[in-house]
Amino acid sequence: MRLFVAVNPPVRATGELARATALLRELPGADRLRWSESAGWHLTLAFLGDVSADEVPEISGKLAGVAAGNPPLRLRLAGAGTFGDRVLWCGVTGATAALRRLAEAVRDALDVTDDHRFHPHLTLARSHDGARGMRAMADAMQDFRGVEWEAGRIHLMRSETGFGPARYTVVDSWRLADR
C-alpha cells in the first residue's frame, strides 16, 4: 500500500477553495495542468511510500501516540504559490507553527526522513512539462482567505494511482487531544 499521513480540511473549507479555483481553470495554461480532485485535498504531514499491510498496526499505534500528545489546530486555507513551474498550491495560515510541530512529531515517530522542510500547503495542480502561467494562477489566488476550521484529526491515508486522478482513502484516523 502507498501510504501517507495527513490532515483533511472539512467540506466547507474545500468547497470554498473549489469555487475560488474554478476561475483559475479558465486562465491561459490551465488546460495543460493536471488538477487535483477537491474530494482528495489534504495537507500531507508525512509521506510513507509503499508499506506492507502487516506494518500498518505498528504505524497506527505510533500515530495514536502522536495524536494523544498534540492539540487540535485552528487553520485556514489562504493564498497560493508554486514550487517552481511544476506545482500550484494553496497556502495555510493560522496555527502553522503547531502544524509544523505535528508534522515533525509524525515524522519522528515513524522514522520518516525527508530532504524537504515541511511547508504547509494543499496541492491544487501539477505540471509535467513546466506549464507557463502557473505563477499568474498563484498571483490570482493571493487574496483568497477561506473559512477558519479546526484540524482535530490526523489520518493514515492510502493513495491509489493509475488511470485518472489519484484516489485517497482513510485507512485509520485519530483525534488530536492534549494530554
BELTA-V219356 format. One record per pair of residues at least 12 apart in sequence whose ideal C-beta (glycine too) atoms are under 10 Angstrom apart, sorted by the first residue. I is the first residue (numbers start at 1). J is the second residue. Records with the same first field share a line. If there is no record, write none. Layout:
# BELTA-V219356
I = J  J
This chain:
# BELTA-V219356
1 = 48  49  50  51  52  53  55  56  156  157  158  159  160  169  171
2 = 47  48  49  50  51  157  158  159  160  161  166  168
3 = 46  47  48  49  50  51  55  56  59  110  156  157  158  159  171
4 = 42  44  45  46  47  48  49  51  106  112  155  156  157  158  159  168  171
5 = 42  43  44  45  46  47  48  59  63  66  102  103  106  107  109  110  112  154  155  156  157  171  172  174
6 = 40  41  42  43  44  45  46  47  103  106  122  151  153  154  155  156  157  159  168  170
7 = 42  43  44  45  73  75  92  99  102  103  120  122  151  152  153  154  155  176
8 = 40  41  42  43  122  151  153  154  155  157  168  170  173
9 = 38  41  42  43  75  76  77  90  92  122  146  147  149  151
10 = 147  149  150  151  152
11 = 38  39  149
12 = 146  147  149
13 = 41  75  76  77  90  122  146  147  148  149  151
14 = 38  39  40  41  42  77  90  122  146  149
15 = 38  146  147
16 = 76  77  144  145  146  147
17 = 38  41  77  78  80  90  122  124  141  144  146  147
18 = 37  38  39  41  124
19 = 38  144  146
20 = 77  80  90  124  140  141  143  144  145  146
21 = 35  36  38  41  80  88  90  124  125  137  140  141  144
22 = 38
23 = 137  140  141
24 = 80  88  124  125  133  134  136  137  138  140  141
25 = 125  137
27 = 133  134  136  137  140
28 = 131  132  133  136  137
29 = 85  125  127  131  132  133  134  135  136  137
30 = 88  125  131  133  134  136  137
31 = 131
32 = 125  127  128  129  130  131  132  133  134
33 = 86  87  88  124  125  126  127  128  129  131  133  134  137
34 = 125  126  127  128  131  165  166
35 = 88  123  124  125  126  165
36 = 87  88  89  90  122  123  124  125  126  165  166  168
37 = 164  165  166  167  168
38 = 122  124
39 = 165  167  168
40 = 123  157  159  165  166  167  168  169
41 = 77  90  122  123  124  168
42 = 122  123  155  157  159  168
43 = 75  77  90  92  99  102  103  118  120  121  122  123  151  154
44 = 103  106  118  120  121  122  123  157  159
45 = 63  66  99  100  102  103  104  105  106  107  110  112  118  120  154  155  157
46 = 63  102  103  104  105  106  107  108  109  110  112  114  118  154  156
47 = 107  112  114  116  157  159
48 = 106  107  110  112  156  157  159
49 = 112  159
51 = 110  156  158  171
53 = 171
56 = 156  158  171  172
57 = 172
58 = 110
59 = 109  110  156  171  172
60 = 156  171  172  173  174
61 = 109
62 = 105  106  108  109  110  111
63 = 105  106  109  110  154  155  156  172  173  174
64 = 109  154  172  174  175
65 = 105  109  174
66 = 102  103  104  105  106  107  108  109  110  154  174  176
67 = 102  105  106  152  153  154  173  174  175  176  177
68 = 174  175  176  177  178  179
69 = 102  105  109  176  177  178  179
70 = 98  99  101  102  105  106  151  154  174  176  177  178  179
71 = 95  98  102  151  152  176  177  178  179
72 = 95  98  150  151  152  153  175  176  177  178
73 = 92  94  95  96  97  98  99  101  102  149  150  151  152  176
74 = 93  94  95  98  148  149  150  151
75 = 92  93  94  95  96  98  99  120  146  148  149  150  151
76 = 91  92  93  94  95  96  144  145  146  147  148  149
77 = 90  91  92  93  94  120  121  122  141  144  145  146  147  148  149
78 = 90  91  92  93  94  141  142  143  144  145  146  148
79 = 91  92  93  121  138  141  142  143  144  145  146
80 = 121  122  124  134  135  137  138  139  140  141  142  143  144
81 = 119  121  134  135  138  139  141  142
82 = 124  125  127  134  135  137  138  139
83 = 116  119  121  123  126  134
84 = 127  130  134  135
85 = 127  129  130  131  132  133  134  135
86 = 125  126  127  128  129  130  131  134
87 = 121  123  124  125  126  127  134
88 = 121  123  124  125  126  127  131  133  134  135  137  138  141
89 = 119  120  121  122  123  124  125  126  138  141
90 = 120  121  122  123  124  138  141  144  146
91 = 119  120  121  122  138  141  142  144
92 = 119  120  121  122  146  151
93 = 120  145  146  148
94 = 120  148  149  150  151
95 = 120  150  151
96 = 118  119  120
97 = 120
98 = 151  176
99 = 118  120  151
100 = 117  118  119  120
101 = 118
102 = 118  120  151  154  176
103 = 117  118  119  120  154
104 = 118
105 = 154
106 = 118  154  156
110 = 156
124 = 137  138  141
125 = 137
150 = 176
151 = 176
152 = 174  175  176  177
153 = 170  173  174  175  176
154 = 172  173  174  175  176
155 = 168  169  170  171  172  173  174
156 = 170  171  172  173  174
157 = 169  170  171  172  173
158 = 170  171  172
